[in-house]
Amino acid sequence: MTTRARRPQRRNQVLSREQIIDAAVEMLDAGGESALTTRALTERLSTGSGAIYYHVGTRDELLDKAAEAVIGTALATPPAVAAATPGDEIRVVALALFDAVAAHQWLATRLTLQIIRNPVGPVTVGIFERIGRQVGALGVPRASWFDAASTLVHYILGAVSQNARIEGDTSGVDPGGDSDEFLAAASTAWQGLDPEAYPFIHAIAGQMREHDDREQFLTGIAVILDGLTQLC
C-alpha cells in the first residue's frame, strides 16, 4: 500500500502573531513606516501575505498592534525607583512614554493616532487609567478629572512628538543629524538677532544650547502638577 506523502505544514499555522509584530517593530526601528511594506515583511518572515493578514489584519492594523506592543511593554516595565507619591507615578508613566518614543522614533505618530482614533483601545485607556488614578489621588475634584488627565496626556504627546523624527519631514532638518550640533547652531543664530528687538531670545539662547530634553520634559510635568494643586 502506497503511503501518501504529508503536505508541508502551512506557514500561518506555525507563524505566531508575536513573531509578526516583533519583526514589524524591528523594521520600523530600522527604517520608519516607509520600510514596513507587506512585501518586505513577507520576505523577512518567509511567508505569504495571507498569513500576515490572518494574524494581524491590514498594514494599518499591524502598525497599531506594533504601537500597542511597544507601549504596553514600556508601561509594564517597573521603574528603577518605586513611585512614592501620585506625582511620582505620573512622572513614571510620562517618562516611560518619553523613553519609548526616543527608542522608537516612528512611535510618536502612532501614539497620537491611537489616542485620537481609538478611544477604547488598550493604549488610550491604559494611559488615561494610569494617569487618571493619580489625578484623583492628588485630590483634584472629580468634576475636573477629565480636564486634568487630558491636559497631562496632551502635554506628554506634544512633548514626545517634538523630540521625535517626523515621518515625511521636508523641512531640511536631517533626522539623523547630531542634536547638540543643531542646538548649538540654533543658539548661535538666536544670539545673532537684534538684542533690542528680541531681548528674551537673547536671554535664553545659552539655555537652549545647554538644555536636556528629558529634564525639560520633567519640568513641564512639574509645572502642570503644580497647577493641578490649585484645583484641590
C-alpha positions as CSV (number, residue, x, y, z in Angstrom):
1,M,0.0,0.0,0.0
2,T,1.4,3.3,-1.0
3,T,1.6,5.9,1.8
4,R,0.6,9.4,0.7
5,A,3.3,12.0,1.5
6,R,2.2,14.5,4.1
7,R,1.7,18.0,2.9
8,P,4.1,20.6,4.4
9,Q,2.5,22.5,7.3
10,R,1.0,25.8,6.3
11,R,3.2,28.7,7.4
12,N,0.3,30.6,9.0
13,Q,-0.1,27.6,11.4
14,V,3.4,28.0,12.9
15,L,4.0,31.7,12.4
16,S,2.7,33.5,15.6
17,R,1.2,36.9,15.9
18,E,4.0,37.9,18.3
19,Q,6.6,36.9,15.7
20,I,5.0,39.2,13.1
21,I,4.7,42.1,15.5
22,D,8.3,41.7,16.6
23,A,9.6,41.6,13.0
24,A,7.4,44.7,12.2
25,V,8.9,46.6,15.2
26,E,12.4,45.8,14.1
27,M,11.7,47.0,10.5
28,L,10.0,50.2,11.8
29,D,13.0,50.9,14.1
30,A,15.4,50.4,11.2
31,G,13.6,52.4,8.5
32,G,10.4,54.0,9.8
33,E,6.9,53.4,8.5
34,S,8.0,53.5,4.9
35,A,10.2,50.4,5.5
36,L,7.2,48.3,6.7
37,T,5.6,47.0,3.5
38,T,3.7,43.8,3.1
39,R,6.2,42.6,0.6
40,A,9.2,43.3,2.8
41,L,7.6,41.7,5.8
42,T,6.6,38.5,3.9
43,E,10.1,38.2,2.6
44,R,11.6,38.7,6.0
45,L,9.4,36.0,7.5
46,S,9.4,33.7,4.5
47,T,5.6,33.6,4.4
48,G,2.7,34.8,2.3
49,S,0.6,38.0,2.6
50,G,-2.4,35.8,3.5
51,A,-0.6,34.6,6.7
52,I,0.2,38.2,7.7
53,Y,-3.5,39.2,7.2
54,Y,-4.7,36.2,9.0
55,H,-2.8,37.0,12.2
56,V,-2.7,40.8,12.3
57,G,-5.0,42.2,9.6
58,T,-4.1,45.1,7.3
59,R,-0.9,47.0,7.4
60,D,-2.5,49.9,9.3
61,E,-3.8,47.4,11.9
62,L,-0.3,45.9,12.1
63,L,1.1,49.4,12.8
64,D,-1.4,49.9,15.6
65,K,-0.6,46.5,17.1
66,A,3.1,47.3,16.9
67,A,2.5,50.5,18.8
68,E,0.3,48.7,21.4
69,A,3.1,46.1,21.9
70,V,5.8,48.7,22.5
71,I,3.8,51.0,24.7
72,G,2.4,48.1,26.7
73,T,5.9,46.8,27.4
74,A,7.0,50.4,28.3
75,L,4.2,50.9,30.8
76,A,4.6,47.4,32.3
77,T,8.3,47.8,33.0
78,P,8.9,48.6,36.7
79,P,10.8,51.8,37.3
80,A,14.3,51.8,38.8
81,V,12.8,53.6,41.9
82,A,9.3,52.9,43.0
83,A,6.9,55.8,42.9
84,A,6.2,57.1,46.4
85,T,3.5,59.7,45.6
86,P,0.8,60.3,42.9
87,G,3.1,62.9,41.3
88,D,5.9,60.3,41.2
89,E,3.7,57.8,39.5
90,I,2.6,60.3,36.8
91,R,6.3,61.0,36.2
92,V,6.9,57.3,35.8
93,V,4.2,57.0,33.2
94,A,5.3,60.1,31.4
95,L,9.0,59.1,31.3
96,A,8.1,55.6,30.1
97,L,6.3,57.1,27.1
98,F,9.1,59.7,26.5
99,D,11.8,57.0,26.6
100,A,9.7,54.6,24.4
101,V,9.4,57.2,21.7
102,A,13.1,58.1,22.0
103,A,13.9,54.5,21.3
104,H,11.3,54.0,18.6
105,Q,11.1,57.2,16.6
106,W,8.1,56.0,14.5
107,L,6.1,55.6,17.6
108,A,5.2,59.3,18.1
109,T,2.9,59.4,15.2
110,R,1.2,56.1,16.0
111,L,0.8,57.0,19.7
112,T,-1.0,60.2,18.7
113,L,-3.2,58.4,16.2
114,Q,-4.1,55.8,18.9
115,I,-5.3,58.5,21.3
116,I,-7.3,60.3,18.6
117,R,-8.7,57.4,16.6
118,N,-9.2,54.7,19.2
119,P,-10.6,56.0,22.5
120,V,-11.4,52.4,23.6
121,G,-8.1,50.9,22.5
122,P,-5.6,49.5,25.0
123,V,-3.2,52.4,24.5
124,T,-5.7,55.1,25.2
125,V,-7.5,53.5,28.1
126,G,-4.2,52.3,29.6
127,I,-2.6,55.7,29.6
128,F,-5.7,57.6,30.8
129,E,-6.3,55.0,33.6
130,R,-2.7,55.1,34.9
131,I,-2.6,58.9,34.9
132,G,-6.2,59.4,35.9
133,R,-6.0,57.4,39.1
134,Q,-3.1,59.6,40.2
135,V,-5.0,62.7,39.4
136,G,-7.7,61.6,41.7
137,A,-5.1,60.7,44.4
138,L,-3.7,64.2,44.1
139,G,-7.0,65.5,45.4
140,V,-8.3,67.0,42.2
141,P,-12.1,67.4,42.4
142,R,-13.9,64.6,40.5
143,A,-15.6,67.2,38.2
144,S,-12.1,68.2,36.9
145,W,-10.6,64.7,36.5
146,F,-11.1,64.6,32.7
147,D,-9.7,68.0,32.1
148,A,-6.7,67.4,34.4
149,A,-5.9,64.0,32.9
150,S,-6.3,65.3,29.3
151,T,-4.0,68.2,30.0
152,L,-1.3,65.8,31.1
153,V,-1.8,63.4,28.2
154,H,-1.8,66.2,25.6
155,Y,1.4,67.7,27.1
156,I,3.1,64.3,27.0
157,L,2.0,63.7,23.4
158,G,3.1,67.1,22.3
159,A,6.5,66.9,24.0
160,V,7.4,63.4,22.8
161,S,6.4,64.2,19.3
162,Q,8.5,67.4,19.2
163,N,11.6,65.3,20.2
164,A,10.9,62.6,17.7
165,R,11.7,62.3,14.0
166,I,8.6,63.3,12.0
167,E,7.8,60.9,9.1
168,G,7.8,62.7,5.8
169,D,9.5,65.8,7.1
170,T,10.7,68.0,4.3
171,S,11.9,70.9,6.4
172,G,15.5,70.3,5.6
173,V,16.4,69.1,9.1
174,D,18.4,66.0,9.0
175,P,16.6,63.5,11.3
176,G,19.8,61.5,11.7
177,G,21.9,64.6,12.5
178,D,23.5,65.4,15.8
179,S,21.2,67.1,18.2
180,D,23.9,69.0,20.0
181,E,25.2,70.5,16.8
182,F,21.7,71.5,15.7
183,L,21.0,73.2,19.1
184,A,24.4,74.9,19.0
185,A,23.7,76.3,15.5
186,A,20.2,77.5,16.5
187,S,21.6,79.1,19.7
188,T,24.2,81.0,17.7
189,A,21.6,82.1,15.2
190,W,19.4,83.4,18.1
191,Q,22.4,85.3,19.5
192,G,22.9,87.0,16.1
193,L,19.4,88.5,16.2
194,D,18.9,92.2,17.2
195,P,19.0,92.2,21.0
196,E,16.7,95.2,21.3
197,A,14.1,93.6,19.1
198,Y,14.5,90.2,20.7
199,P,15.7,90.6,24.4
200,F,14.0,87.4,25.6
201,I,15.5,85.3,22.8
202,H,19.0,86.7,23.7
203,A,18.4,85.9,27.4
204,I,17.6,82.2,26.7
205,A,19.9,81.5,23.8
206,G,22.5,79.9,26.1
207,Q,19.9,77.8,27.9
208,M,18.8,76.4,24.6
209,R,22.3,75.2,23.8
210,E,22.7,73.6,27.2
211,H,19.3,72.2,28.0
212,D,18.5,68.5,28.4
213,D,15.3,67.3,26.6
214,R,14.4,64.8,29.4
215,E,14.9,67.3,32.2
216,Q,12.9,69.9,30.2
217,F,10.1,67.3,29.8
218,L,10.0,66.7,33.5
219,T,9.9,70.4,34.2
220,G,6.8,70.7,32.1
221,I,5.2,67.8,34.1
222,A,6.1,69.6,37.3
223,V,4.5,72.9,36.1
224,I,1.3,71.1,35.3
225,L,1.2,69.2,38.6
226,D,1.7,72.5,40.5
227,G,-1.2,73.9,38.5
228,L,-3.4,70.9,39.4
229,T,-2.8,71.5,43.1
230,Q,-4.7,74.8,42.7
231,L,-7.8,72.8,41.8
232,C,-7.8,70.9,45.1
